[in-house]
Amino acid sequence: MTSPTLPRGMSRRAFTLGLGAALAAGGSACGLSGTGGRGIVFHMGLRTALAPEATQVGEFTTDTGWGVRLTSARMVLGPIYLFENASPLQQQARGVLRSLMDVLLPTAHAHDGDFFSGGTVLGEWDREVVFDLLAQGDARVLGRSPGIAGRARSFSLLLQPPSRALGDEGAALQGHSVLMEGTAFRGEQRVPFRVALDFPPPVELQRVDFVPIEADLDDDGLFVVEVRPHQWFQGAHFDRLPPSTEGLPVDVTAETQVHRALSVNVRRFTAFSGAWEPGFTS
């Protein structure tokens, strides 16, 4: 099955409707090997991934040698789409930012091609949600998701400002897509900070494209999108922020190097991961 190319400047609503149509058509128009395009219903969920060697979410060490401890962190994400095709980014290097230029030129995506090159949409969560990155315990189960049985090899999602539909939960983000507070420390240096990230339309600037996964979707399973905040701060130099006044958090404004690093990193495919947990029932 082939899908139309996403027109530049396409609205979020048109984008969502288009992918919903692709999902609905996929079961009848695309013959998936070994599944026959069988319709399924599974669950979609969210959780925050632990950084390597960490025991607490929201605590990690960056590649620039700064320890970071987040004290609050919320974001708006979704919709989420699972695709049959492998990520074209899977073979690319996943190291740190290679140069300051990479931060100074915050392109929306680090690859060529259009959103629909993922092939058949095998599953979707078609709503936005507010997620607390510091929530403890098991994955937050969003609900039941329609799909097509088969192996999903990549997923994409949108980042966006909170809409009125999110009510008081969205209002807590004060109109921002991501709102975080925490402290960075290195040696004797301590930098309390507060940062807001915004991802307004067009949709090309809101997408996180083609996160690599290997998930054999079927009934009675849970697909978990894992948020990886320890990857967001790669290349960030907190010593370039203005000094704190009386120990109050420093506002990480759009003109700072830390903000530019975050704006790029949050939209990289390394900012998220995914895991399939078979046999899940609510």
Residue pairs with C-beta under 8 A, 6 or more apart in sequence:
1 22
1 25
1 26
1 29
1 30
1 119
1 120
3 18
3 22
3 116
3 119
4 18
4 116
5 114
5 116
6 15
6 18
6 114
6 115
6 116
6 203
8 202
8 204
9 202
9 204
10 18
10 202
10 203
11 201
11 203
12 158
12 160
12 201
12 203
12 206
15 158
15 203
16 79
16 126
19 79
19 81
19 121
19 124
20 124
20 126
22 116
22 120
22 121
23 121
23 122
23 123
23 124
23 146
23 147
23 148
26 37
26 120
26 121
26 122
26 148
27 37
27 38
27 39
27 148
28 37
30 37
30 120
30 148
31 37
32 84
32 120
32 148
32 149
32 150
33 150
34 150
35 148
35 149
35 150
37 148
37 149
37 150
38 148
38 149
39 146
39 147
39 148
39 149
40 146
40 147
40 148
40 149
40 217
40 218
40 219
41 144
41 145
41 146
41 147
41 219
42 123
42 144
42 145
42 147
42 217
42 218
42 219
42 220
42 221
42 222
42 223
42 280
43 141
43 142
43 143
43 144
43 145
43 221
43 222
43 223
43 280
43 282
44 80
44 123
44 125
44 141
44 142
44 143
44 144
44 145
44 222
44 223
44 224
44 225
45 139
45 140
45 141
45 142
45 222
45 223
45 224
45 225
46 77
46 129
46 131
46 139
46 140
46 142
46 224
46 225
46 226
46 227
47 135
47 138
47 139
47 140
47 224
47 225
47 226
47 227
48 57
48 58
48 133
48 134
48 135
48 226
48 227
48 228
48 229
49 57
49 226
49 227
49 228
49 230
49 273
50 56
50 57
51 59
51 60
51 61
51 228
51 230
52 230
54 60
54 230
57 133
57 134
57 135
57 136
57 229
58 69
58 70
58 71
58 73
58 133
58 134
58 182
58 229
59 67
59 68
59 69
59 70
60 67
60 68
60 229
60 230
60 233
61 67
61 68
62 68
62 230
62 233
62 234
62 235
62 236
63 96
63 234
63 235
64 234
64 235
64 236
64 237
65 186
66 184
66 185
66 186
66 233
66 236
66 238
67 184
67 185
67 186
68 182
68 183
68 184
68 230
68 233
69 182
69 183
69 185
70 133
70 134
70 180
70 181
70 182
70 229
71 134
71 181
71 182
71 183
72 134
72 179
72 180
72 181
72 182
73 132
73 133
73 134
73 178
73 179
73 180
73 181
73 182
73 229
74 130
74 131
74 132
74 133
74 172
74 173
74 178
74 179
74 180
75 130
75 131
75 133
75 159
75 173
75 177
75 178
75 179
75 227
76 128
76 129
76 130
76 131
76 159
76 160
76 161
76 162
76 166
76 170
76 173
76 177
76 178
77 128
77 129
77 131
77 157
77 158
77 159
77 225
77 227
78 125
78 126
78 127
78 128
78 129
78 157
78 158
79 124
79 125
79 126
79 127
79 128
79 157
79 158
80 124
80 125
80 155
80 156
80 157
80 225
81 118
81 121
81 123
81 124
81 155
81 156
81 157
82 121
82 122
82 123
82 124
82 147
82 152
82 154
82 155
82 213
82 215
82 217
82 223
83 118
83 119
83 120
83 121
83 122
83 152
83 153
83 154
83 155
83 156
83 210
84 118
84 119
84 120
84 122
84 150
84 151
84 152
84 153
85 117
85 118
85 119
85 120
85 153
85 154
86 153
86 154
86 212
87 153
87 154
87 210
87 211
87 212
87 269
88 111
88 112
88 113
88 117
88 210
89 110
89 111
89 209
89 210
89 212
89 269
90 212
92 110
92 111
94 270
96 234
96 235
97 103
97 234
97 235
97 261
97 264
97 265
100 257
102 235
102 264
103 235
103 257
103 260
103 261
103 264
104 260
106 260
106 263
106 264
106 267
107 264
108 204
108 205
108 206
108 207
108 267
109 204
109 207
109 209
109 267
110 268
110 269
111 209
111 210
115 156
115 207
115 209
118 154
118 156
118 210
120 148
120 150
121 148
122 147
122 148
122 150
122 152
122 217
123 145
123 146
123 147
123 148
123 152
123 217
123 223
124 145
124 146
124 147
125 142
125 143
125 145
127 142
128 158
128 160
128 162
128 163
128 165
128 166
129 142
129 166
130 162
130 166
130 169
130 170
130 172
130 173
131 140
131 227
133 180
133 227
133 229
139 222
139 224
141 222
141 282
144 282
145 223
147 217
148 217
149 217
149 218
149 219
150 216
150 217
151 214
151 215
151 216
151 217
152 213
152 214
152 215
152 216
152 217
152 223
152 276
153 212
153 213
153 214
154 210
154 211
154 212
154 213
155 210
155 211
155 213
155 225
155 274
156 207
156 208
156 209
156 210
156 211
157 207
157 208
157 211
157 225
157 272
158 203
158 206
158 207
158 208
159 177
159 178
159 199
159 206
159 207
159 208
159 266
159 267
160 177
160 199
160 200
160 201
160 206
161 173
161 175
161 176
161 177
161 198
161 199
161 200
162 169
162 170
162 171
162 173
162 175
162 176
162 177
163 170
164 170
172 179
173 179
174 196
175 198
176 196
176 197
176 198
177 197
177 198
177 199
178 195
178 196
178 197
178 266
179 195
179 196
179 197
180 194
180 195
180 196
180 229
181 192
181 193
181 194
181 195
181 249
182 192
182 193
183 190
183 191
183 192
183 193
184 190
184 191
184 193
184 236
184 238
185 191
186 238
186 239
189 238
189 239
191 238
191 239
191 241
191 244
191 250
192 244
192 247
192 248
192 249
192 250
193 238
193 241
193 249
193 250
193 251
193 252
193 258
194 249
194 250
194 251
194 252
195 251
195 252
195 258
195 259
195 262
197 259
197 262
197 263
197 266
199 205
199 206
199 267
200 206
207 267
208 266
208 267
208 268
208 269
208 271
208 272
209 269
210 269
211 269
211 272
211 273
211 274
212 269
213 273
213 274
213 275
213 276
214 276
215 223
215 274
215 275
215 276
216 276
216 278
217 223
217 276
218 278
220 278
220 279
220 280
220 281
221 276
221 277
221 278
221 279
221 280
222 276
222 277
222 280
223 274
223 275
223 276
223 277
224 274
224 275
224 276
224 277
225 272
225 273
225 274
226 272
226 273
226 274
226 275
227 271
227 272
228 270
228 271
228 272
228 273
231 265
231 268
231 270
231 271
232 262
232 265
232 266
232 271
233 258
233 261
233 262
233 265
234 261
234 265
235 261
235 265
236 257
236 258
236 261
236 262
237 257
237 258
238 258
240 256
240 257
240 258
241 250
241 252
241 256
241 258
242 250
243 250
244 250
252 258
252 259
252 262
253 259
254 260
254 263
265 271
